[in-house]
Amino acid sequence: MDKLIMAIASGLYTGYLPIAPGTWGTLVAFPLHLLLIRLSPGGYYASLAIIFVLAVLTAGSAEKILDRGDPGIVVIDEIIGMLIGLIGAPLKAVPLIIAFFLFRFFDIVKPFPANWADAHLHGGLGIVLDDVIAGIYTLLVMQLLKVWLNW
């Protein structure tokens, strides 16, 4: 069971890549997004809810397995955050690249309340919630850009 938990938490082992595991984990969200957008809107949102719960559970379990807080190899949090940021994004190269960089920016900078969640929450929820907030910020900016740039 530990191997399955670590496979999910590490984004199918992309979190083990030696340089910038969070960036690799973020990239895993893109092919997953391409699969999920084939679902109905309700199916898409239900899938995000399931992935969120799975992220919280596996991130918290991975933290216990590895016996260290918020381990870098856990990238399921980046995956769910990026998936949230991609809601409604046009399937064109430029908007997807912008979404990627926006998410990485918000994930690294951690504007409030992401910084609060990162500092005060622990376990799986603490690992995941700051990335979900970064995803929400990405989603908001992407929707504004979608309107302003007529994507």
C-alpha positions in Angstrom: 0.0 0.0 0.0 2.9 2.4 0.7 4.1 2.0 -2.9 0.7 3.0 -4.2 0.4 6.0 -1.9 3.9 7.1 -2.9 3.1 6.6 -6.6 0.0 8.9 -6.3 1.6 11.4 -4.0 4.7 11.8 -6.1 2.7 12.3 -9.3 3.6 8.9 -10.7 7.2 9.4 -9.4 7.8 12.8 -11.1 8.4 14.1 -7.6 11.5 12.0 -7.5 13.1 13.9 -10.4 16.2 15.7 -9.0 15.6 19.2 -10.2 12.4 21.2 -9.5 10.0 18.4 -8.6 7.1 20.8 -8.1 7.5 22.0 -11.6 7.5 18.5 -13.0 4.4 17.7 -10.8 2.7 20.8 -12.3 3.3 19.5 -15.8 1.7 16.2 -14.9 -1.6 18.1 -14.5 -1.7 19.0 -18.3 -2.3 15.5 -19.7 -4.6 14.7 -16.9 -6.6 17.9 -17.7 -6.8 16.8 -21.3 -8.4 13.6 -20.2 -10.8 15.2 -17.7 -12.1 17.9 -20.1 -13.8 15.1 -22.0 -16.1 14.6 -19.1 -19.3 16.6 -18.6 -18.8 19.8 -16.4 -20.3 17.9 -13.5 -18.0 15.0 -14.1 -15.0 17.3 -14.3 -15.8 19.0 -11.0 -16.5 15.7 -9.4 -13.1 14.4 -10.6 -11.4 17.5 -9.1 -13.2 16.8 -5.8 -12.0 13.2 -5.8 -8.5 14.2 -6.8 -8.5 16.8 -4.0 -9.5 14.2 -1.4 -6.9 11.8 -2.8 -4.3 14.5 -2.7 -5.0 15.3 1.0 -5.0 11.7 2.0 -1.9 10.6 0.0 0.1 13.7 0.9 -0.5 13.2 4.6 0.3 9.5 4.3 3.5 10.2 2.3 4.5 12.6 5.0 4.2 9.8 7.6 5.9 7.2 5.4 8.9 9.5 4.8 8.8 10.9 8.4 9.3 14.5 7.3 7.0 17.4 6.9 5.9 18.5 3.4 8.4 16.4 1.5 9.5 17.8 -1.8 8.7 14.6 -3.6 5.0 15.0 -2.9 3.7 16.8 -5.9 0.0 15.7 -5.9 -0.6 19.2 -4.4 0.8 20.9 -7.5 -1.3 18.6 -9.7 -4.6 19.5 -8.1 -3.7 23.2 -7.9 -2.8 23.3 -11.5 -6.0 21.5 -12.5 -8.0 24.1 -10.7 -6.0 26.8 -12.5 -6.9 25.2 -15.8 -10.7 25.3 -15.3 -12.1 27.0 -18.4 -8.7 27.7 -19.9 -8.6 27.7 -23.7 -6.8 24.7 -25.2 -4.3 26.8 -27.0 -0.5 26.9 -26.4 -0.2 30.5 -25.2 -3.0 30.4 -22.6 -1.8 27.1 -21.3 1.8 28.4 -21.0 0.5 31.5 -19.2 -1.5 29.3 -16.8 1.6 27.2 -16.1 3.7 30.3 -15.2 1.0 31.9 -13.2 0.5 28.8 -11.1 4.2 28.4 -10.5 4.4 32.1 -9.5 1.5 31.9 -7.1 2.8 28.6 -5.7 6.2 30.0 -5.0 5.2 33.5 -3.8 2.2 32.1 -1.7 0.1 35.3 -1.5 -2.3 35.4 1.4 -4.1 33.2 2.4 -1.8 30.6 0.8 1.1 31.7 3.1 -1.1 31.4 6.1 -2.2 27.9 5.1 1.4 26.9 4.4 2.6 28.1 7.8 -0.3 27.1 10.0 -1.9 23.9 8.6 -0.2 20.6 8.9 -0.6 17.1 7.4 -2.2 16.4 4.1 -4.5 19.4 4.2 -1.5 21.7 5.0 0.5 20.3 2.1 -2.4 20.7 -0.4 -4.3 23.8 0.6 -1.7 26.4 -0.3 -1.5 24.9 -3.8 -5.3 24.9 -4.1 -5.2 28.6 -3.3 -2.5 29.2 -5.9 -4.7 27.3 -8.3 -7.6 29.6 -7.4 -5.5 32.7 -8.0 -4.4 31.2 -11.3 -8.0 30.5 -12.2 -9.1 34.1 -11.4 -6.3 35.7 -13.5 -6.9 33.3 -16.4 -10.6 34.1 -16.4 -9.8 37.8 -16.5 -7.3 37.3 -19.3 -9.9 35.2 -21.1 -12.3 38.2 -21.1 -9.7 40.9 -21.7 -7.9 39.1 -24.5 -11.0 37.6 -26.0 -9.6 34.1 -25.9 
